[in-house]
Amino acid sequence: MKRIISIILLLVLLLIACSCSNTQTVAETTAAAETTTAETEEELKSNLPNDLDLNGMELIIFHTSDDMFAEESLELSGDVVNDAIFKRNSTVMEQLNVSLVYMENDDYDCAPEVRASVLAGSDDFQIVSGSQWIVAPLVLENTLMNLAVGSYLDLEQPWWAVAYNREAAIGDDVRFFITGDITLCALKRMSCMYFNKSFYENIYGDPNDMYGIVLDGDWTLDKFGELGSGCYSDLNGDGVKNKDDQYGYGVITANLTDHFTYDAGIRASTRDSSGIPELTINNEKTINFTEKLYDIYYNNDGVYVFEPTGDSVDKVMPAKFAAGEMLYNPGWFYTADRLRDMESDYGVIPFPKYDEKEEKYLSLMHDTTLVYCCPITIGNKFEPSCAVMEALAFEGYRLTLPAYYDVALKIKYVRDSDDDALKIVDMIHDGATTDFVYIYNYTLNGIGLIMRQLMGSKSADFASKYAQLSGSALKLFDELIELYTTL
């Protein structure tokens, strides 16, 4: 993945440089780029047998109705990402001699249909793609196949999210669900933050200084609060702080809270010497973090706490940011899709660290990240389904991931084509993180989202909330560990 991304970054920089050169130079650069790409594609090879033939078998992929997560493309449209998905799917079907049928779920939640199908002993669909928070609870319901026993899945390859898939399991012998380049959602749902360069310049000076703060390791929760606090202005002149005024940043007490938490380096669980996860969120660092987060949400002149809804983070906040009424817009890579018409330049930076001592910036893969699994009633279509998932992930690594980066860089990040900005985009990508307790939060009495509950109730009393949740959470935690270790 990093090899492809590096090549794309290089190509974009070369194309920008070539725009001021003569025709001969452009031709030479284009030829060199084509040669480099050809050599890279030649190096890429999946481990599937070259003669694997599924004899025209039909496999049904059951997926969410949310267009943001669509992995199906019915026809070429001229959109580079859509067409890459179309090419990926077509390539897999042709190479494996298989028919892929995408069955769209009528609802965002795929779990009821999976449960009903398994309970009936039916083989209604063979592959399921659903959000992590919906699929993970199915593990304790004996509804999902152990993908680790599949012959064709090679989960140590770079087209799989190796670290994520390990964190979602215990040991190497059990994998109930997986993700990677089989879906662009894994990347789109990684957290990042946007800053308005014109806004920054008007208040603090050279906006490139923001990149320096990040690269020097000084982008912390305290720094974020400090820079945000100096931005409030009563735009409508009514003497009351409301959503129509100017702010340093906006937050909600729902999903964004996860990213402030885990991106800051807070861990809900750690592994013992045998690799068994333990619930370890109750510690001094977490208590101190809770107080910092409370200050960021409720004791800062530059903050506005929006309604905890999808519209707030996907529409209201990006619109306010684009209008130049917020310095920072916390979000995800996909948030850039909401900023295409923004006239002012913006930059992309990570969420802040807890403090300067943290080794690296992190980017949480949100709990709406798509994961793939197979119902336990799949029967003799299990191995073919594993082969298809391996092929989709490999072709995603080869085709759709570069296409998305190409769009992201040329359309969304081209304003920041200098070295520092591109280093930071890579830094965010390389800082992907998650946590066992966060993944299984909805089977653990909600303790993985304890900060959502605290901020939602305007409380910094971590100890009381932990005492309220931990009893049931620890019991369920033991059940989950026993399931994995027994298998």
N, C-alpha and C positions, 0 to 999 in steps of 0.2 A: 504494500500500500504506500509506504513512504517513498519507495523508488518512483512510483507513478506520480505521486503528488509533487515530488521534487522536479520531475521532468516537466510537468504542467506549469509549475511556477517558473521554471527556466524559459519555457516557450513563451509564456505571457510577457516576461521581461524582454525577451528577444524581439517579439513582435512590436512592443512599445518602442524599443530602440530603433527598429527598422523603419518605423513610420516616417522618420526623418532622413532615411538613406535613399540611395538610388535604386533603380529597378534591378540591377544586377545583384546588389547586396541582398535585396528581398528574396530574389530567386534562389540565391545560394543558401540563405537562412532557411527557407521553406524546404529545400532539398535535404538539408542537414536534419531538420526537425522530422521529416518523414523517415529518414534513415534511422534516427534514434528511436522513434516510436516503433518501427518495424522490428528493430533489434530487441526492444523491450518486450513486445508481444511474443517474439520467438522464445524468450526466456520463460514466459509464463506457461505453465502446463499443469493441468489438474492430474490427480492420481487415478481418475476413473479409467477403466480398461478401454482401449481404443475401439474394441469390437463389441462393446456393451450395446445390446439391442433389446428394447422393451416391447418390441413386436406390436407397436401401435396401441399399447395399453392406454386407457383413459384414467388420469388421476385428477381428482377434484381438490382444489385449494380453497378452503373456506376462509374468507377474510372479512375484515371490518368494512362498514359502509362509509367510513370517514375518508373523504377524497385525499386528505393530506397523507394518508398512509398507503395509498393505492400503489400496488406493485404490478398492476395489469395495464397493458397498453394494446388497444385493439387495432390501431392503425398508425401509420406514420403521419406526423402533423407538422413537421418542421421545427418543433420544439426539441432542443438538443437532449434534454433529459427524457422526455417522453419517447423519443425515437431510440434512445439507448436502451430503455426498458423493453421496447418492442423488439429490438435486435437481440437483446439478451434472451428473452423468452422464445423467440423464433429459433435462435441458435440451439438452445437446449432441446426443444422439441424435435428439431431436425437431427441433431447428433445422436440423441437417445431413441429416436423413433417412438415418441410418446406424445400423447395429446393432453395438454394441460387445460383444464376447465376451471375458471375462476367463479366461485359461488359467493356472491356478496351477501353478507349478513344484513338483515333488515334493521338491526340495532347495532350500536357501538359495542355492546357487551356480547361476546361470543360464547361465554361460559354456559348459559342455559341450553343452547343447542348442542354443545359438546356433551354435557351431562345427559341430556335426553337421548342422544344417539348411542352413547355407551350403555345407558340403562336398558335400552331396547335391544342391545347386541347388534346394532346396525353398522353398516359400513357406508354411511352417507357421504363422507368426505375422508380423504386420506391425510391431507396436510392442513394444519390450522395455523393462521397467522393472527395474533391478537396482541393487545397491549400487555406488557409485563404484569401490571397490577391486576389484570383480569385472569391471565393464564396461571400465574404462580400459585394461587390458592387451589387450583385443580390438582396440584401435586399430592396433597393429603387426601384426595378423594379417589385415588386409584383409578384415574381416568386416562392417564398418559403413558405412552410407551417409553421405555428407557432407550434413548437414541444412541447411547454409547455402545450398544451391542450391534448396531448396524454396520454392515461390512464396508459401505462406501463412504461414510462420513469420516473425514480426516480433520478433526477439530483443532489440530495444532498448526494448520496452515494459515497464512496471513489473511485469507479471505474470511476467516472467522474471528469474532471478537474473543480472542483466547482468554484474556484476563477476566472479562465479564463472565464468560461461560464457566470459568473455574470458580468465580465468586458466587455464582448462582447454584453451586453444587458442593458436595463434600466428596473428596477423592476424585479419581479419574474414571471410575467404572459406572457412574450413573449420571445421565444428562436427560432431564425431562423436557427441557426446552433450551433453545440456543438462538443466538443472533450473530450478526456479522454483516458482510457485504451482500448478503441475500436480501437486505433491505436498506434503502437510503435513510430510513427513519432513525437508524442507530446514530448516524451522523447529524441529521437535521435536528434531533432532539437533544443534542449536547448543548450545554449552557454556554452562553457568552454574553457580553455586555456591549452596548453601543454608546458612543459619546458624540455629541454634536460639536464639530470642530469650530464652527463659527461662534457658537455659544461659549465654548471654552476660551477662545481667543478674546472675546469681548470682556470676559471677567478675569481670566488668569494669564493671558498672553499666548505664546506660541503653542498651538495644539499638539505639536510633535513632542512637547515635554511630557504629555500623557504617556506616550510610548516609552519614554525614558524612565518614568516612574515604574512602569510595569517591568521593563527589562532589568532594572536595577534591583528588583525584588521588593520594592517599597509600596506596592499596591496592596494595601491591607484594609481591613474593615475600618480601622481608625482613619486612614487616609481618605477612604471613600466617604465616610461621614463628614470629615473636615471639608472636602471639596464640595460636597453636596449642600452643606449648610449655608454657603455664601451665595446661594442662587435665588432665594425667594424674592418674588416681586408681586405686589397686589395689582395684577393687570387690570382688573375690572373696577378697582378703586372703591370697593364696598367696605373695606376695612375688616373683612372676614376671610380667613383662609378657606378656599374651596377649590374644586377641580378646575375652575377657569383661570386660576392664577399660574404664575411661573414657579417652577420647582427645580431643585437639583436632581431629583429622581422620584420615581413612583415605585410602589411595591403593592403586592397583595398578600393576604395571609394564607393563601393556598399554595399552588405549585412553586412559585418563585422562592418561597421559604426553604424548600428542599435544597435549592442550589446555593443559597447563602450558607446553609448549614454544611453540606457535604463538600462543597467547593472550598470551604474554609479549613478543611482537614479534620472535621469532626467525624469520628468513627462510632457507629452504633455497635459494632462487633469487631472482635479480633480473633485470630486463630491461635490455638495452642500448639504445642510441639508436634502433635499428631495431625494437625490440619483441621481440627474440629472447631467450628466457630463458637464463641462465647459472647454473651450479651455484656458489653463493657461500656455502655454509653454513660453510666452514672460515675462521673469522675470530675475532678476540679476544673479541667479544661472546658468541659461541656457546660458546667455551671457558670464559669466566667464568660463563655461564648453567649449563653442565653442573655446575660445582662448587656453585652455588646449589641446583640441583635435587637433587643428591646429598645435600646437607645436609637438605633438606626431607624426603627419603625415608628417610635413614638416620642422621642426626645430630640428631634432634629428639626430645625426651622425649615430645612430644605426638602422635606419629604411630604408626599401626599399618599395616603393609604387608600387605594381604589377598592371598589367592591371585589370580593374574591370570586370572580367569574372568568370564563374563557374569553368573553368579549372584552374585558378589561385589558388582558395581556395581548390579545390578538388584534384588537381594533382601537380601543380608546387610548391606551398608552402609546403605541406606535404613531398614532395620528398626532397626539400632543407633542411627541418627540420630533416628528417630522415638521411640525409647525414652529419649532424652535422654542417650545415652552418647557422643555426638560433638558437638562444637560446629559443625564445618563438614562438609558433605557435597558434595564435588565431583561434578558430573554434567552433565545436559543438561536442556532444558526438559521432555522427556518424563518425567524422574525425578519430577516433581511428581505424576504418576499413581500413584506408589508411596507417596505421602505423604498421601493423602486422609483416612486415618483417624488421622493424627497429632493428638494432643490439644494439644500445646504449639504456640504460634505460631512460625512461621519466616519468614525473609526471604530474598529472592533477590538475589544480587549477582553481578558478573562474576568470572571467574578473575583472579588478580592480574597486574599489569604487571611488567615486568622491573625498572624503577625509576621514580622520579617524573618523569624526563625524557621517558618515552614519551607521545606526544600523546594517545592514546585507549586505552580498553579494547577488546579484541578478543574475538571469539567464533568459534572454528573450526567450520566445517561439517564434521562428522565424516566419515570415509571410508565410513561405512555410509549416507550420504545417498543417496537414490534419484536416479538419473539416467535419462533416457529416450533411446532410440536406435532405429534401424531397421536390420534386416539388409540386406546388400547385394543379396540375392536378392529383394527386395520387388517388383520389376517395376513394373507400372502402378498399383499401390496406394500408391506413394510420396507423390504429391501429396495424395490423400485422407487419408493418415496424418498428413501435416504439418498439414492443416486441422483434424483431430481434436485433435492435440496443442495447437495454438494455442487452440482452443475450450476444451479442458479447463483449460488454464492461465488463460485469461481468466475462466472461470466459477469456478475455484478462487480467484482474486484477489477475485472479487465475492462468492462464497458461502462457501467452506470456510475460507479464512483468517480472516475475521471471526468465523465460528462458533467456531473454535478459540480465538481470542483471548477471545471472550465466555466460554467455558468456563474458560479459564485464569485470567481476571480474577475471575469471579464465584465460582468454586469453589476455585481454588488460591491466588490472590493477593489475595483480598478481605481477608485479615487485614492486608495492607499497603496499604490504599487511600489512604494519605497521598501527598502530591505527590512526596516524595523517592523513595519506593518505586517509584512508577509511572515516574518519570524514569529510574530505573535499569533497569527492564524494557525501556524503549525504548532505552536506551543499549546494552544487551546485543544487542538485535535489530539496531540500526544498526551494530554493530561486527562484523558477519559477515565472516569472512576465510577464505582458503585459500591454497595455494601450489602452483605447477606441479609441483614435485618431490614434494610430498605427494600430489597427485592421482595421479601416475603412479609412485608408490613401488614398486609390484609389477612394474614393468617396468624399474626402475632399481636393481636389486640391494639393495633395502630401505633405501637411504640416506635416504629421507624419514622413516623411523621409527628413525633412529639412536639417539635418546634412549630408545626402548623397549629396544633391545638393551643399551645402557649400564646403565640402571637394572635391567634383568633380570639382569645379571651383576654387579651391585653395583660398578660401576666409574665413575669420573669421568675416565677417560683418553680424552678425545675424540680427541686426535691419533692414537692408535694405531688406534682403531676407524675413523676416517675413512680412514687409510692402507689399512686392510684392505678397505674397501668402494669407495673412490673410483675405482680403476682400471677395474673393470667398469662401474661406474655412469656414468662419463664416456663410455665407448664407446657404451653404450645410449642415453645422453642425446643424443649426436650423431645416432644413428639416428632417434630420435623427432623431433628438429628437422628433419632432412632430409626425413622424411615430410611434415611440415606445410608446409615451405617449398617443396618440389617441387610439391605440389598447389596 
